[in-house]
Structure formats: C-alpha cells, structure tokens
Amino acid sequence: MAARALGSPVTDTLSDSGTVVGDRRWAVLWAYVFLLVFVAFALMPPIYMLITGLKTSSEISAATNPWWVFNPTLANFTELITSPLFQTFFKNSVLVALLTVVITMLISVPAAFALSRMKFWGSGALATGVFLTYLIPETLLFIPLFKMFATFRDWTGIELLNHWYVLVIVYPTLTVPFCTWIMIGYFASIPKELDEAALIDGASWTQTLLKIFIPVALPGLIAATIFAFTVAWAQFLYPLAFTTSQDQLVLSVGIATTLIKADVFNWGQIMAGALLGAAPPLIIYAFLMDYDVAGLTAGAT
C-alpha cells in the first residue's frame, strides 16, 4: 500500500512524459495561433490593394463591400503597364537600383574586409562608427544633402538636382553603412586559417578577398545586395526631394504624384501601381530568402 501510494518510477516517468507532450502540444498550438494572426495582419494590406486594383472607379466610388469585387477588371493594370510615363518611372527605378547596388558593393565589401581582417589601430571604433551613421534618420540628412548639391551647382555649374542619377549618389549614404556592417559580421565568422594560409602561399590581400572571401561569403554578399536593392527601389523621401520633373521620377514617387491630381485620387491605378512596384523586391526575396537569412544571422554566435 505504501509503495502504491508513493508511486512507481515507471508511472512517474509516464506521467511526466504525458505532461511534457501535453505542454508541447499547447505550445505548438499557440505558436500556430499567433502565426496565423501575424500572417493575417501582414497580408491584409496587399490583399486589400489587389481587391481595389481589380475594381472600376465607379465601383470604388459606390462604397460597397471593400473586401469584394463585383465586376473584376484588369484595366487598371493594363493602363499602367502600357503607359509611357509608367514605363519611364520603372526604367528610372531599375537604373537607380542597379547602379546603387553596384556602387554599394564596390565600397562596402572592401571596407568590411579591411575592418574585419586587416586589423589596425581604431578599426573597431571605426566599424562601430560606420554602423552608427546608418542610425541617423534620413529626415535629418536630406536637407543638408540638398544644400550640398545646390552649393556644388553654384561652384561648378554642374546641375545634379532634378536628375535621376543624383539618387545614385545619395542612396549609398543609406546603403553603404548597413551593408558594410553586415559584411563585417560575415567576414568575422570565416575561419582565420583561410586567409592565413593564403598569405603564407604568397597571396596579397586583394587576392585573398577576391579568390577566397568573396566565394565563401556569398550568402552575406547576397543579403547585402538585397538590402541595397530594396532601399534603392522603395525609397520615397529622397526622390521626392531631389527630383521634380516627371521624366526623372522613380516609381515610388511617380505613382503618388501623377495619379493624385488635386483632391482626386485614382485609387484603382494607385493600388495597381503599388502592387506592380512591389513585385520586383518580392520576387527577389522569394528566390533568395535563404541566402538573406544566412547573411543577416552570420556572426550572431
């Protein structure tokens, strides 16, 4: 009776196992509940944009059920795609994004390699300073930058403002610091034996970077490239401040400024344009998400 009251080790183990399994099931259940809530919250805006983009202007003005399309149409999408102005916006965005990525990587990769592997006095403080510059809000930077370009025009006579290529000069102030910080973390996670072996074999620092570190650090490079492309593609404040002519606008500003006339909002084309503008980054993330996650988490441990 005493042994039965105290319980046997077998029954205690089974009860503990049942408790653990039950707790784990509840944990998984709550995880899925919060995941579904997050997915619904995250997908609600693009779903609403798609529904509105499939509506006619009359159906939008009728203020019927906003989550249902009674007469779906692709007119908003086809009108935008075939519009020469929209094609100009898209071309400018592609040129600005690609050139920004190239300039960013040409600066951030050698800088990160020097700060992470070529140890010199003040390298740690300099690396921290590079990251801290990224934390300065862009709303504080665009006014001094605009003044700098205006002064450059007065001194040299070269007009950079109101041209799409001025954004290629401005955007690296946002992308280079963060991309450099990402690459510093990834380069730091690479074993030092690799570059030491290369230096022993007579390789220069440049050869070590090009032939060893860049192939090994491919996920980090892709993560930095995706970040630079996303910033250059989705930026709104800088192109709004530095470009005004319609033929010089990028997609993010062109849609907002040309489809809103006085107090008239062409909501169907605005939503369609926003979805078309969000498609390139979405496609890139869909195919390169694993590399992006690997690059952003490198050096965490």
C-alpha positions in Angstrom: 0.0 0.0 0.0 2.8 2.3 0.9 4.6 1.6 -2.4 1.3 2.1 -4.3 0.7 5.4 -2.5 4.2 6.7 -3.3 4.0 5.5 -6.9 6.5 3.6 -9.0 9.3 5.1 -11.1 7.6 3.8 -14.3 4.3 5.5 -13.6 6.1 8.7 -12.6 8.0 8.7 -15.9 4.9 8.1 -17.9 3.0 10.9 -16.2 6.0 13.3 -16.7 6.2 12.3 -20.3 2.5 12.9 -20.8 2.8 16.3 -19.2 5.8 17.2 -21.4 3.9 16.1 -24.5 0.8 18.0 -23.5 2.8 21.2 -22.8 4.5 20.8 -26.2 1.2 20.4 -28.0 -0.2 23.6 -26.3 3.0 25.4 -27.2 2.7 24.4 -30.9 -1.0 25.3 -30.9 -0.4 28.8 -29.5 2.5 29.2 -31.9 0.2 28.5 -34.9 -2.5 30.8 -33.5 0.0 33.7 -33.2 1.5 32.8 -36.6 -2.0 32.9 -38.2 -2.7 36.3 -36.6 0.6 37.7 -37.8 0.1 36.3 -41.4 -3.5 37.8 -41.5 -2.2 41.2 -40.2 0.7 41.2 -42.7 -1.3 40.1 -45.8 -4.3 42.3 -45.2 -2.8 45.5 -46.9 -1.7 43.7 -50.1 -4.9 41.7 -50.4 -6.9 45.0 -50.0 -4.7 46.6 -52.6 -5.3 43.7 -55.1 -9.0 43.8 -54.5 -9.1 47.6 -55.0 -6.9 47.4 -58.1 -9.4 44.9 -59.7 -12.3 47.4 -59.3 -13.6 50.0 -61.6 -13.6 53.7 -60.5 -17.4 53.6 -60.3 -17.4 50.5 -58.0 -14.8 52.1 -55.8 -16.9 55.3 -55.6 -20.0 53.3 -54.8 -18.5 52.4 -51.4 -19.9 48.9 -51.4 -18.2 46.0 -49.7 -14.5 47.0 -49.8 -13.4 43.3 -49.5 -15.3 42.0 -52.5 -15.1 42.7 -56.3 -18.4 42.5 -58.1 -17.1 43.4 -61.5 -13.4 42.5 -61.6 -11.3 44.1 -64.3 -7.6 44.3 -65.2 -8.0 47.7 -66.8 -6.0 49.5 -64.1 -3.1 47.2 -64.5 -3.1 47.2 -68.3 -3.4 51.0 -68.5 -0.4 51.4 -66.2 1.8 48.8 -67.9 1.1 50.4 -71.4 1.5 53.9 -70.1 4.8 55.6 -71.4 5.0 57.6 -68.2 4.8 54.5 -66.0 7.4 52.8 -68.2 9.7 55.8 -67.7 9.2 55.5 -63.9 10.0 51.8 -64.0 13.1 52.3 -66.1 14.5 55.1 -63.8 13.9 52.8 -60.8 15.7 49.9 -62.4 18.7 52.1 -63.3 18.9 53.7 -59.9 18.6 50.4 -58.0 21.1 48.5 -60.1 23.7 51.3 -60.0 23.2 51.8 -56.3 23.8 48.1 -55.7 27.0 48.2 -57.8 28.4 51.3 -56.0 27.4 50.0 -52.6 29.1 46.6 -53.0 32.2 48.1 -54.5 32.6 50.3 -51.4 31.2 48.1 -48.6 32.9 44.8 -49.4 36.5 46.1 -49.3 35.6 48.3 -46.3 34.2 45.3 -44.4 37.2 43.1 -45.3 39.6 45.8 -44.1 37.8 46.4 -40.9 37.2 42.7 -40.0 40.5 41.1 -41.1 43.2 43.7 -41.6 43.4 44.8 -38.0 44.8 48.3 -37.5 44.6 50.9 -34.8 41.0 52.2 -34.4 39.4 49.6 -36.7 36.9 48.5 -34.0 35.8 52.1 -33.3 35.6 52.8 -37.0 33.4 49.8 -37.6 31.1 50.9 -34.9 31.0 54.4 -36.3 30.1 53.1 -39.7 27.1 51.4 -38.3 26.1 54.4 -36.2 25.9 56.5 -39.3 23.1 54.2 -40.5 21.1 55.1 -37.4 20.8 58.8 -38.3 17.3 59.3 -39.7 17.1 60.2 -43.4 14.7 63.0 -42.5 17.7 64.8 -40.9 20.0 64.1 -43.8 18.1 65.1 -47.0 18.2 68.9 -46.2 22.0 69.1 -45.7 22.5 66.9 -48.8 20.2 69.1 -50.8 22.2 72.1 -49.7 25.4 70.4 -50.7 24.2 69.6 -54.2 23.0 73.2 -54.6 26.3 74.5 -53.5 28.1 72.1 -55.8 26.0 73.5 -58.7 26.8 77.1 -57.7 30.6 76.4 -57.6 30.9 74.2 -60.7 27.9 74.9 -62.8 27.1 71.2 -63.0 23.4 70.6 -62.3 22.8 67.3 -60.4 19.4 68.1 -58.8 16.3 67.1 -60.7 18.1 64.2 -62.4 17.6 60.6 -61.6 21.3 59.9 -61.4 21.6 62.2 -58.3 19.8 59.4 -56.4 22.7 57.1 -57.3 25.0 59.5 -55.4 22.6 59.9 -52.5 21.4 56.4 -51.8 24.8 55.0 -50.9 24.7 57.2 -47.8 21.9 54.8 -46.6 23.1 51.5 -48.0 26.9 51.5 -47.5 26.9 51.7 -43.7 24.5 48.9 -43.2 25.9 46.7 -45.9 29.4 47.2 -44.5 28.2 46.2 -41.1 26.5 43.0 -42.5 29.7 42.0 -44.3 31.9 42.7 -41.2 29.8 40.2 -39.3 30.0 37.6 -42.1 33.7 38.0 -42.7 34.4 37.7 -39.0 32.6 34.3 -39.0 35.0 32.9 -41.6 38.0 31.0 -40.0 41.2 32.9 -39.9 43.1 29.9 -41.1 41.9 30.5 -44.6 43.4 34.0 -45.0 46.5 33.0 -43.0 47.0 30.0 -45.4 46.5 32.4 -48.4 49.1 34.9 -47.0 51.6 32.1 -46.4 51.2 30.9 -50.0 52.1 34.4 -51.2 48.6 35.8 -51.9 48.1 39.5 -51.5 45.2 41.0 -49.5 43.4 41.7 -52.8 43.8 38.1 -54.0 42.6 36.8 -50.6 39.5 38.9 -50.8 38.6 38.1 -54.4 39.6 34.4 -54.5 38.8 33.2 -51.0 36.5 35.5 -49.1 34.0 36.5 -51.7 33.2 32.9 -52.8 32.9 31.8 -49.2 30.9 34.9 -48.2 28.3 34.6 -51.0 25.3 34.4 -48.6 26.5 37.6 -46.9 27.0 39.3 -50.3 23.5 38.3 -51.4 22.0 39.6 -48.2 23.8 43.0 -48.5 22.8 43.2 -52.2 19.1 42.5 -51.4 19.2 45.2 -48.7 20.8 47.8 -51.0 18.3 47.0 -53.8 15.3 47.2 -51.5 16.4 50.6 -50.1 17.1 52.0 -53.6 13.8 50.6 -55.0 11.4 51.6 -52.2 13.0 54.9 -51.1 10.4 57.8 -51.2 11.7 60.8 -49.3 15.0 61.3 -51.3 13.5 61.1 -54.8 10.6 63.3 -53.7 13.1 66.0 -52.5 15.8 65.7 -55.3 13.7 65.1 -58.4 10.6 67.0 -59.7 10.3 66.6 -63.5 8.1 63.7 -64.5 10.7 62.1 -66.8 13.2 62.0 -63.9 10.9 60.4 -61.3 11.2 56.9 -60.0 8.4 54.5 -59.5 7.7 55.2 -55.8 7.3 58.9 -56.2 5.9 58.9 -59.8 2.8 56.8 -58.8 2.0 59.0 -55.9 2.5 62.3 -57.7 1.0 61.6 -61.1 -2.1 59.6 -60.0 -3.2 62.1 -57.4 -4.5 65.2 -59.0 -5.6 67.9 -56.6 -8.3 66.2 -54.5 -9.0 63.4 -57.0 -7.4 60.1 -56.1 -7.4 57.4 -58.8 -7.4 54.6 -56.2 -7.7 51.8 -58.7 -4.5 52.7 -60.5 -2.7 53.8 -57.3 -3.3 50.3 -55.8 -2.3 48.6 -59.1 0.8 50.7 -59.4 1.8 49.9 -55.8 1.4 46.2 -56.4 3.4 46.3 -59.6 6.1 48.4 -57.8 6.3 45.8 -55.0 6.7 42.9 -57.4 10.5 43.0 -58.1 11.6 43.0 -54.4 9.0 40.3 -53.7 10.3 38.1 -56.5 13.9 38.6 -55.3 13.1 37.7 -51.7 11.1 34.7 -52.8 14.1 33.1 -54.6 16.9 34.4 -52.3 15.3 34.3 -48.9 17.6 31.5 -47.6 20.7 33.5 -48.5 19.3 36.6 -47.0 18.6 34.9 -43.6 22.0 33.3 -43.6 23.8 36.6 -44.3 21.9 38.5 -41.7 22.4 35.9 -39.0 26.1 35.4 -39.7 28.4 36.2 -36.8 25.5 36.0 -34.3 27.2 33.3 -32.4 
